[in-house]
Amino acid sequence: MDGDLALRLSRLLDRVEGWLPEQPPAVDWGRDVAALWQSHPLGGQLVAVSPRDGVRLDDLIGVERQKRALLDNTRAFLKGYPANHALLWGARGSGKSSMVRALLNTLANEGLRLIQVDRHDLVALPILVQRLRDRSERFVVYCDDLSFEGSDDAYKALKSVLDGTLTGPPDNVLLYATSNRRHLLPESMADNQQTHLVDGELHHGDAVEEKISLSDRFGLWLAFHPFDQQSYLETCRHWVAHLGGDDAWSEAARAEAVRYATLRGVRSGRAAWQFACQWIGSQSIQRLAE
């Protein structure tokens, strides 16, 4: 009977094995500074990745206050001092994701390790955090473009890890997130209709309180606003010089940068980078044709 059971279990494992993801090489945190968390029904795994680019904090224009606050918070964390989870929210293309990447490029040599988790994989966040708990390295777990629908289980997992469990996240883990929404959840007019006054004090309804409660668990809020003309042009000048040299910026480039933003209807760090790529590329082609 035992032999028959062992055979049946062996056949079952053979079938299950084909469903499991291929096991990647183990992350070597002495060498690897960044990894992606890939969730699957039986848990999840870390896959080491190289930083996407060499963007530095000095490359980010017009967000000096945000840079300093996030840098100070992260350095305090790396040195073992109290630090806050951070929510970077605001206008699209204003440098939120770039700032996190630049932070890694700046602080990797000081011990920062970054793990990116997709929003859809946040359900497994407690598993990931538990795996990191006893490690000596210090990790920022990062989720880009974070937002939820009201019934999303990932929302509940993140909320619990931030502040809802008995233990909370370990001392060697911080959570950073970027979002276009300050409160991360969709808001409706019906939610606000539950707001009422009691003895002259404003009291939100349960729905609003629920939606505000998640973002409240991030101790550091950094707001990113649309660029004004000056910040946009300074950023264009920086990236044009970065890609084409100091002499690449000219009155013609400035005029074309203004036109580029006008046609797109947006002034942002992302638009400035895209303009610089277009301008340097087109100018290089023209020189080849001459």
C-alpha positions in Angstrom: 0.0 0.0 0.0 2.8 2.4 0.9 4.5 1.7 -2.4 1.3 2.4 -4.3 0.9 5.7 -2.5 4.4 6.7 -3.2 4.0 5.9 -6.9 0.8 8.0 -7.1 2.5 10.9 -5.3 5.4 10.7 -7.7 3.0 10.8 -10.7 1.2 13.8 -9.2 4.5 15.7 -8.6 5.5 15.0 -12.2 2.3 16.6 -13.4 2.6 19.6 -11.1 6.2 20.2 -12.0 5.3 21.3 -15.5 3.1 24.1 -14.1 5.8 25.6 -11.9 7.8 28.6 -13.3 11.5 27.9 -14.1 13.6 28.5 -11.1 15.9 31.5 -11.7 19.4 31.8 -10.2 19.4 32.8 -6.6 19.8 36.6 -6.1 23.3 37.4 -4.7 22.6 40.6 -2.7 26.4 41.2 -2.4 26.5 41.7 -6.2 22.9 42.3 -7.3 21.3 45.6 -6.3 17.8 45.2 -7.7 15.3 42.4 -8.3 11.8 41.8 -9.5 9.3 39.8 -7.5 7.4 37.3 -9.6 4.3 35.9 -7.8 2.8 32.5 -8.7 0.0 30.4 -7.0 2.5 28.5 -4.9 4.4 31.6 -3.6 6.8 33.6 -5.6 10.4 34.2 -6.5 13.0 37.0 -6.9 14.7 37.5 -10.2 17.8 39.7 -10.2 17.8 42.5 -12.7 20.3 45.2 -13.7 19.3 48.9 -13.1 17.5 50.1 -16.2 19.6 53.2 -16.7 22.2 55.5 -15.1 19.9 58.4 -14.2 21.1 60.2 -11.1 19.3 62.5 -8.7 21.2 65.5 -10.2 19.5 64.7 -13.5 16.1 65.5 -12.1 15.2 69.2 -12.5 12.5 71.1 -10.6 11.9 68.6 -7.8 14.7 69.6 -5.4 12.5 69.5 -2.3 11.2 66.0 -3.1 14.7 64.8 -3.9 16.1 66.0 -0.6 13.2 64.6 1.5 13.4 61.1 -0.2 17.2 61.0 0.0 17.2 62.0 3.7 14.5 59.4 4.5 16.4 56.6 2.7 19.8 57.4 4.2 18.2 57.4 7.7 16.8 54.0 6.9 20.1 52.6 5.6 21.8 53.8 8.8 19.3 52.1 11.0 17.5 55.2 12.1 13.7 55.7 12.0 12.3 56.2 8.5 8.9 56.3 6.8 7.2 54.5 4.0 6.9 56.9 1.1 4.2 57.7 -1.4 5.3 59.7 -4.5 2.1 61.0 -6.1 1.1 63.6 -8.7 1.2 64.5 -12.3 2.1 62.0 -14.9 5.7 62.2 -16.3 6.8 64.5 -13.5 9.7 62.2 -12.4 8.2 60.0 -9.7 9.5 56.7 -11.1 12.8 58.3 -12.3 13.4 59.5 -8.8 13.2 55.9 -7.3 15.6 54.6 -10.0 18.0 57.5 -9.4 17.8 56.8 -5.7 19.1 53.3 -6.3 21.9 54.5 -8.6 22.9 57.0 -5.9 22.7 54.8 -2.8 23.4 51.3 -4.0 27.0 51.7 -2.8 25.7 52.7 0.6 23.7 49.4 0.9 20.4 50.1 -0.7 18.7 47.1 -2.4 15.5 47.6 -4.4 12.8 45.1 -5.1 10.0 46.0 -7.5 6.6 44.4 -7.1 3.9 44.7 -9.7 0.5 45.9 -8.4 -1.1 42.7 -9.4 1.4 40.7 -7.3 0.9 42.6 -4.1 -1.4 39.9 -2.8 1.9 37.9 -2.2 3.6 40.9 -0.5 3.4 39.4 3.0 5.3 36.3 1.7 8.0 38.5 0.3 8.3 40.6 3.4 8.6 37.5 5.5 11.5 36.2 3.3 13.4 39.5 3.8 12.8 39.7 7.6 16.0 37.9 8.7 18.4 39.2 6.1 21.1 41.7 6.9 20.6 43.9 3.8 18.2 46.8 3.8 15.5 46.8 1.2 13.1 49.2 -0.4 10.1 47.3 -1.8 8.8 49.5 -4.7 5.5 49.5 -6.6 5.2 51.7 -9.6 1.9 53.4 -10.8 0.0 52.1 -7.8 -3.8 52.3 -7.8 -6.7 50.0 -6.8 -10.3 49.3 -7.4 -12.5 49.1 -4.3 -12.6 45.3 -4.0 -9.0 44.6 -4.9 -7.3 42.0 -2.6 -3.9 43.5 -3.4 -5.1 46.7 -1.6 -5.9 44.7 1.5 -2.5 43.0 1.5 -0.6 46.3 1.1 -2.7 47.9 3.8 -2.0 45.0 6.2 1.7 44.9 5.6 2.1 48.7 6.1 0.5 48.9 9.5 -2.2 46.2 10.0 -0.4 43.1 11.3 0.8 42.4 14.8 4.5 42.5 13.7 4.4 45.0 10.8 7.1 45.2 8.2 10.6 44.3 9.6 13.1 47.0 10.3 15.1 46.2 7.2 12.2 46.9 4.8 10.5 50.1 3.6 7.7 50.4 1.0 7.9 53.1 -1.6 5.1 53.6 -4.1 4.4 56.0 -7.0 0.9 56.9 -8.1 -1.1 59.5 -10.0 -3.7 59.4 -7.2 -3.0 60.7 -3.7 -5.6 58.4 -2.1 -4.8 55.4 -4.4 -8.5 54.3 -4.7 -11.2 55.8 -7.0 -13.4 58.4 -5.5 -17.0 59.0 -6.4 -19.6 61.7 -5.7 -21.6 59.2 -3.7 -18.8 58.8 -1.2 -18.7 62.5 -0.5 -22.5 62.6 0.1 -21.9 60.7 3.3 -19.8 63.5 4.7 -21.7 65.4 7.5 -21.2 68.1 10.2 -21.3 67.2 13.9 -21.1 70.2 16.2 -19.3 72.2 13.5 -16.7 69.5 12.8 -16.5 67.8 9.4 -16.8 64.0 9.5 -16.2 61.9 6.4 -18.4 58.9 5.7 -17.1 55.3 6.1 -16.3 55.0 2.3 -14.1 58.1 2.3 -12.4 57.1 5.6 -11.6 53.7 4.0 -10.1 55.2 0.9 -8.0 57.7 2.8 -6.7 55.2 5.3 -4.3 53.4 2.9 -2.4 56.5 1.9 -2.3 57.7 5.5 -0.1 54.7 6.3 2.7 56.2 4.2 4.4 58.5 6.5 6.2 60.5 3.8 4.0 62.1 1.1 5.8 63.7 -1.8 3.7 65.7 -4.3 4.8 66.1 -7.9 3.2 68.9 -9.9 3.0 69.7 -13.6 6.1 71.6 -14.8 6.0 75.3 -15.6 7.6 76.6 -18.7 10.9 77.4 -17.0 11.3 74.0 -15.4 10.4 72.2 -18.6 12.9 74.2 -20.7 15.6 73.7 -18.1 15.0 69.9 -18.2 15.0 70.0 -22.0 18.4 71.8 -21.9 19.8 69.3 -19.5 18.8 66.2 -21.5 19.8 67.8 -24.9 23.3 68.5 -23.4 23.4 65.0 -21.9 22.7 63.4 -25.3 24.4 65.8 -27.6 26.9 67.8 -25.7 26.8 71.3 -24.3 26.7 73.0 -27.7 23.6 71.0 -28.8 21.3 73.5 -27.0 20.4 76.5 -29.1 17.6 79.0 -29.7 16.4 76.7 -32.4 16.3 73.8 -29.9 14.5 76.0 -27.4 11.8 77.1 -29.9 11.3 73.5 -31.0 11.0 72.3 -27.4 8.2 74.9 -26.8 6.5 73.7 -29.9 6.9 70.1 -28.9 5.2 70.7 -25.5 2.4 72.8 -27.1 1.5 70.1 -29.6 1.5 67.4 -26.9 -0.4 69.5 -24.5 1.9 68.7 -21.6 5.1 70.0 -20.0 6.8 67.3 -17.9 10.1 65.6 -17.3 9.1 62.8 -19.5 8.2 65.1 -22.4 11.5 66.9 -22.0 13.4 63.6 -22.3 11.3 62.6 -25.3 12.0 65.9 -27.0 15.7 65.6 -26.4 15.8 62.2 -28.0 13.8 63.5 -31.0 15.9 66.6 -31.4 19.3 65.0 -31.1 18.3 62.1 -33.3 16.9 64.4 -36.1 19.9 66.7 -35.9 22.3 63.8 -36.1 20.5 62.5 -39.2 20.6 65.9 -40.9 24.4 66.2 -40.3 24.9 62.8 -41.9 22.8 63.9 -45.0 24.8 67.1 -45.5 
